[in-house]
Amino acid sequence: MVYDIAPGAFVRHPTQSDWGLGQVQSVDGTRITVNFENAGKHLINAEIINLQTVDEAETNDES
């Protein structure tokens, strides 16, 4: 399976909305390292968690 997420992309965790907006730091196969604004750095297994990509324009609306 190919994941369409690259370093620098903005994402949200589908079940952890309180983590806030995250920015992808690295992608290594199915392992995605994301730095979330309210939860810090997390290693996400893309085979288990389907991160929701956020349009860059939406990131400007964050307060």
Sequence and secondary structure as in RCSB ss.txt:
>XXXX:A:sequence
MVYDIAPGAFVRHPTQSDWGLGQVQSVDGTRITVNFENAGKHLINAEIINLQTVDEAETNDES
>XXXX:A:secstr
      TT EEE SS GGG  EEEEEEETTEEEEEETTTEEEEEETTT   EEE HHHHTT  
